[in-house]
């Protein structure tokens, strides 16, 4: 029996992990989030509400549950709010990570930290795991500090960096690029999408499977897990419109400069996936394949978005 604790369990990655793990034998789950559980089918004793803004709450849960592995998916992940409220960003992304990592070290858990392509400046991608980070925003800097904390642990650790995660779960607490484009176009809403940023969009299910493989194979170190295609963000939007047979004329490609976003974004990131393919058998879906998964999940998750309790 392997005991796994997931922070940020209400998020897209957290719920996708639950979707995959709850169907596996030999796995005992403890999920935690700052708000009450949103994932249908999670038993009451599999969830505990803890908030990284409150020192000690999550650490106490880890010390009590004594997991074999901790997946630290909880974070303040939006660049603009982080830029506008750096103290809150530091509290959650740095001090929160310090707390979760420290408690994991005390009980000997394998600590898995979710990081981001934003730790790179986006000037010389695609990036391999050993390339030197150079963050250009408060959010990116905070995630890099989380990486440094992780690398200093005396317990097994893994850093997983990913890019522009999309997907669908039973009860989303916020949208993602694919669903935002789809829902906007369904509603006939015009959207502006940047045409000067390039990413490798990542299906949440591929990322979850990669994370689970890391835990089951007890892999340590840094891994880059993303989708296989480098695409302009506006092209991602157009591909979504075409896939779902929606009006692509509602999409307006614009320069990043016209959006006046507080948090600076790296222009072109992308990952070299050779290590993940070699060591994890990681074979991510391209965007069209990923959109097919999203379409199927939208049908299977067609239910009221409500908390379990």
URUR-V309392 format. One record per run of one state. SS is the DSSP state (a for helix, b for strand, c for the rest). FROM is the first residue (numbers start at 1). TO is the last residue. If there is no record, write none. Layout:
((SS & FROM & TO) (SS & FROM & TO))
This chain:
((c & 1 & 1) (b & 2 & 7) (c & 8 & 11) (a & 12 & 21) (c & 22 & 26) (b & 27 & 33) (c & 34 & 43) (a & 44 & 46) (b & 47 & 49) (c & 50 & 56) (a & 57 & 65) (c & 66 & 68) (b & 69 & 72) (c & 73 & 78) (a & 79 & 84) (c & 85 & 85) (a & 86 & 107) (c & 108 & 109) (b & 110 & 116) (a & 117 & 119) (c & 120 & 126) (b & 127 & 127) (c & 128 & 137) (a & 138 & 151) (c & 152 & 156) (b & 157 & 162) (c & 163 & 164) (b & 165 & 166) (c & 167 & 176) (a & 177 & 186) (c & 187 & 190) (b & 191 & 194) (c & 195 & 197) (b & 198 & 199) (c & 200 & 201) (b & 202 & 203) (a & 204 & 216) (c & 217 & 220) (b & 221 & 224) (c & 225 & 230) (b & 231 & 232) (a & 233 & 243) (c & 244 & 247) (a & 248 & 250) (b & 251 & 254) (c & 255 & 255) (a & 256 & 259) (c & 260 & 267) (b & 268 & 268) (c & 269 & 270) (b & 271 & 271) (c & 272 & 273) (a & 274 & 280) (c & 281 & 286) (a & 287 & 300) (c & 301 & 309))
